[in-house]
Amino acid sequence: MHFFGYKGSELYAEDVPVRQLAEKYGTPLYVYSYRTIERHFRAYDEAYKAFPHIICYALKANTNGAILKVLAKNGGGADIVSGGELYRALRAGIPSEKIVYAGVGKTEEEIRFALTARVLMFNVESEDELREIDRVAGTMRRKAPIALRINPDINPQTHPYISTGLKENKFGIPIEDALENYRLASRLRHVRIVGVHKHIGSQITKLSPFVDAMKRVLSLVDELKRRKFDIRYLDIGGGLGIPYLDENPPVPEDLAKGLLPLVNGRKLTLVMEPGRSIVGNAGILVTKTLYLKKGGGKDYVIVDAGMNDLMRPSLYGAYHHIVPVVKTGRAKITADIVGPICESGDFLAKKRQIGRVKRGEYLAVMSAGAYGMSMSSNYNSRPSPAEVLVKGKTHSLIRERGTYEGLVRDEKVPGYLR
Ligand code: LLP
C-alpha cells in the first residue's frame, strides 16, 4: 500500500502532482511519501503489539536523515552495518538502546564507536569477530552486549545475491556450531550474551522460509535457555518482500500471525530489522526523457537517470514498474528504457511496453525507495539526484542535488603536480 496514484491523468505523490516536483527540483529526482513510510512502520508495530518488540529499521535500505527522523519519531530503532550508519542513526535521534549492529567485517574503530555509543547489541558473525569484540571491549573496560548471528541454513527462495541464510552464504555462524560459540562467549570476560540473531535474505515473498527459520532458531534459543544462557532478545532480521511486478508477499500482520504463536509463552523481546518493506514502495525515481532512438530493430527511450542512480535493474535484473508522470493515452511501444551511462548494462527496463513518450516528458520508476539512493554512485561523474519528501500538500527538499564541486571536494593533488 502506498500513496502514489493518478488523479485524472496526473501522477500524484500524496497531494502533490509529481510533474510539479520534477519542474521545481529537476530530475533525476527521488520522491518519498511521508504517510507511506509511517503507515508501513505502524503496520509492523501494530502487528506485534501483543509481544514485547523493537522495530530496528535497516538503514541500508535508505539512509536519508529525514526518513530516519520519521521512523525515530514513531519509536523506531535501527539495524546498522557500519560506523557510518551508526553515525546517521544517532544523528537522526534514534536511541542507542534501540540500535543493533550486524555485518561480517566490523573494524576495531567501528567496534569502539558502537561501544562508546552503547548500542543494544552486536550481532556477531564469526568466532574471530567475537574474540576481537572481547579484546576491544577489554581495552575500554566495557562488557559488550552480544548476540550471535545464526545461519539456520534455510532457502529464502529469493535472488541468489540477496540470499543470506544458506550455509554456503558468508553470513553468520552455522547453526551446528552455535552452542560451541555461545560456550566460548560465556568464557570471554568482556562480552555479555544477550541474544540470538538471524536474517535469511531479502525480498522474500513467502511465509514459509520465515516460519521454518524461526522454528530452527527457537529450538536453539530453548536449548540455550536450558543451559542457563541469558537470552533476552531474539532478533529475527528483515527480509519481507514487496510487490514490484505481480508478487503477492505477506504483509507484516501475516508474518506476525505466522511467527507469534511460535514464540508465545517465552520470556523474550523480539527484534526485527525491516528495510525494504518500510521504504520500498514509499519512494519513486522521477526521470526525464532525453531522446528516442531506434537501433538493431529496437526502440530505445533514453532518460536522464542511469544505473548509477538506481542500480537494481542492472545488478539483479530487478523489475520496476515505469509509468508516465502524465498519462497521454498514446499507443504503446516496446522499448528498452536506458540511462546515459557508457555501459550496455545501464538500463532501467528491457523490452518494456510503454505508452509512446516524447522528449522532455517525465517517467516515474516505481518502488524505488529501498536500495535506490542508498546504492547510488557518482559513476561517469554524475552528481547525485536530489531527494524530496512529500507530506500531504507539503514538499521539502531533503537532499540537495549534487554539484560538480561536490564531485571533487575530497580529492587531493600531490605537491609535485601543483
Ligand atoms: N538485516 C540484515 C542483517 C540485512 O542484511 C538486511 C539486508 C536487512 C536486515 C534488511 O532486509 P530487507 O528487510 O530490506 O529485505 N540491495 C538488495 C538488498 C540487499 C539486502 C541486504 N541486507 C536489493 O536491492 O534488493
Residues whose N, C-alpha, C, O or C-beta is under 5 A from the ligand:
A	BS01	LLP	A58 A61 A102 I162 H199 G201 S202 Q203 G237 G238 G239 L240 E273 P274 G275 R276 S277 R312 Y371
